[in-house]
Amino acid sequence: MKLVHNWRFNNLRGDVFGGITAGIVALPLALAFGVQSGAGPVAGLYGAIVLGIFAATFGGTSSQVSGPTGPMTVVAALVVIKAIEEYGSLEAGMGFIICIFLLAGVVQILFGVLKLGTYIKYIPYPVVSGFMSGIGGIIILLQIYPFFGQTSPKKVLDVITNIVDVIPIINWEAMIIASSTIAIIYLFPKITKAIPSTLVALISMTIVTTFIGLEVPVIGTIPSSLPELKIGAIASIHTSDITLIIELALTLALLGAIDSLLTSVIADNITKTKHHSNRELVGQGIGNIMASCIGGLPGAGATMRTLVNVNAGGQTPLSGVIHGVLLLAILLGLGNYAQVIPIPVLAGILITVGVGIIDYKGFRHIKSVPRTDAVVMLIVLGMTMFVDLIQAVAVGLILSSILFMKQMSDQLGSEVKVLPIKENCRQWWKENIPDSIADKIYVKHFPGPIFFGFAPALQAMAESLPDIRVVIFRMMNVPNIDQTGLYALEEVVLSLEKRNIAVVITGLQKQPYRMLQRINMVPGLIPENYIFDEIEDCIQWLREELRQSAGGEEAFFDMIGNKAPVKSPLKYRM
């Protein structure tokens, strides 16, 4: 796997302008995500700087800009809460936090090395929709208290159950500043889109608050120097926390992979390019490892910043690197000024982020899509907000898989029709097989793979067969068969043979044939000479057997049912 892009400088002007624009947009978001995580605004800035540079350098999406995102910040906030609970303070729990962030990056690299990136696209839309809407809901709810100038509870349930407590202590000045921030973000683009509205809101509301002297909470001290390595803090973690560390790291890694690759797909659609999923995961992993080493927030491909970059002319990884370098320059040059940024301003910015994450398309079509998809989306949404992020995705995937199997089984079951041979092979049976015999020979078409979801329909088919003597399984449309389907087919053959019904197969493909041989269904239950390439070969064989049978029709069926040797078998040819 190639880890570094072929750097091209044929779009230098566009990449520089795209990177600068993306960096300006990223600044208020990085600070806001840092505050929401509980690790502090500088943690968000460190994460945006390092991840932006390293993910662009080693990733697989040319125009993607990476940094802390809403979904990743929600999990990062959970990590910070757990660290404070386990170690007593943020400083004491820094090793716990860094270990989780670093391990998440390692897992993402493993995802890429093991080429799991290509499988992310198979996550059903209802799961992604419910998950992203749940993340948006979490972000909005956790900003209600800061919107009113108060410190927010750390859990969504606590916000909801204690929401009435904030009414008597509303800071009206904070509410006005937060409301004005939201208004600017939504209204300023109607005037011009040349300047990012989030940046306008951040600067203008900070100036207003400072010069008027409003009594609202502010960010506070931000370091304005290069960050220090904090990797040594890992030595302070408790061995009893290993399981929790692994669980949270896997959550971050999976969420970051989904978040990044969804953004990569969006970037592909706009730029008409093709990203490299597995390399993107490796790049994100490297970026998150490097960010964790200096106490930065983990992140992923950021949709809004990527779109801003592309629209401003960014096309190559250079734009992502420039975005990170710009943020570093801002940190070193303007860090002292950032400490007066009001928390309500950041709350207003985050509320608009949460609103933007919610999947309104999924809600608009909730009455139009299949009811099962709507149920999965709502369950995932509820579990994301009130239970656990990784459990929400896991339950959504399991439910979607079970419902898919049910739908496929119902569909295949409706196609399980076993008809007399004269209704399946009209051009052959008349001239080769008399009606009296044809009525005892039925044909079963298999419409697709024989897998675990098809097993019940297959068994139901065998039980519904009428009084016949031979059944022909036409399997030209069966490319593969899994273990459950194999055993179900074996049970069907056994049950048919107990009823003295012979089973003949036509059109058997390579994988099913190997599977039947491995468990000795062939030749143990079905002789090799009962397997044919084409239905025409099978009918010709039946005709020859009938012609050579000296005892009439009953003797003919007995001979086939008893697997008597034949004089001119048409054996299966691989």
C-alpha positions, 0 to 999 in steps of 0.5 A: 500500500502506497502511503504518501501521495505523489505531490503535484504543484500544478494547482498551487494557487487553488490549494493555497487558497483552499487551505487558507479558507479551510483553516479559517473555517476550522479555527472556531470549530476546533476551539468549540470542539475542544471546549465541548470535549472537556479537554480544553480549547487548545486540545481541539486546536492541537488536534486540528493542526496535527491531524490536518497535516498528517492525514492529508500527507498519508491519507487516500483522499486528495482534497479531504481536510481532517480535524476534530468533528462533532461525532468524534468529539462526542466520544472524546467527551465521554473519554474525558468524563471517564478519565475524571471519574477514574483518576479524579482530575483531567490532569491525573487522567491525561495518560488514560485519555492519551492511551485511548486516543493513541490506540484508536489511531493504531486500530485505524491503521490496522483497519487500513492494513487489513483492507477493511475500508472497502466494507464500510460502504456496506453499512445500511443507510438507516444505521448511518442516518440514525447514528448521525442524527443521534450525534447531532441531537447529542451536540445540541442538547449538551449546548443548551446549558452553555447557551444560557451561560451555565455549565452543562451536565456531562450526560444527555439524560442529565440535561433532559431531566434537569432542564427546568433547573436552568430557567431560574439562573439564565444568564440573559447576556449569554443567551443574547450572545449565543442567539446572535451567533446563530443568527449571524451563521445563518444570515451572513451567507445571504450577504456574502459567502466570501468570508466564512460566517462562523468566523464572522460570528466568532470575531464579531461576538467576541469584540462585542462582548469584550468592549461592552463588558458583558458578564459571560463565561470565556475560554480562558488561558490558551498556550501560545507556544508549540505543544509538548510531548505528553506520551509519557503520561501513559505510564500512569494508567491503571491495569484494571482500566485496560478493558475500558481503554480498548472498548473506547478506543474501538469506538473511536476508531470505528466512528472515525473510519465511518466519519472519514470515509463518508466524507471521502465519498462526498468529496469524490462526488464533487471532485469526480475523483476516486479515493483510496479507502484503506490508505485513508484509514491509515492516514487518519490513524497516523494523524490521530496517533500524532495528535494524541502524543501532544494531547490533541483531540482525535478527529476524522475527515471533516465534511464542511471543511472539505467542501469549503476547501474544494469550493475554494479551489483545493484539489491536492493534499497540499491544501490540507497541509496548508490548513494545518500550518495556518492553524499552527501560525494562528496558535503561535501568533494569536493564542493570547487573544483567543482566551477572551472568546465567550463560551456562549459563542462557541455554544451557538457555533456547536448548535449549528453544527449539530443541526447540520449533522441531523439527517433531515432527508431520512426524517422526511422520507420516514413514511415512504421508506419500508417500515423496517428501515424506519424502525432501525433508524429510530432505534439507532437514533435512540440508542445513540443518544441515550445508551452507547454509540458503539452499541447503537451501531452494532444493534443497527447492523444486527437488526438490518442483517436479520431484517434483510435475511427475513426479506430475502427468505420471504422473496426466495420463499415466494419463488420456491415453486416445484412444478411438473416437468411438463410445465418446465420443459415443454419442448422436451418432455412430450417427445421423450417422456409420457404423461403418466411418468411426467406427472411424477417428475417435478422440477425445482428452480433455485433463483439464487445463493442457498444461504442461511436466510433461505434454509426455512423456505427450502425446508418448507418446499420439501414438505409441500411436495406432492406424491412424486417420484423424482425431483430435479434441482436446477441450480444454474443460478446458484453461485454459492452455498453456505454451511447453513444452506448446505445442511438444509439441502442435506436434510431436504435430500434425506427427507425426500429419499425417505419418501422414495423420491430420487433427487437429480441435479442440473447446472451445478456450479463449482463452489456448490459442487465442492461443498457437496463433495466435502460433506459427502452428499456427492456421492454419498446421497446423490450419485455422480451420475445423477448430476448433469450440466443441462436439463436437456441432458437430464431428460435425455437420460430419463428417456434412456432409462425409461427405454431400457426399463423392462418392468414398466413405469414402476420399475423405472422409478424404483430403479432410479430411486434405488440408484441402480447403475445406468448404462450411459450416464452423462456425468458432471463435467467440470 
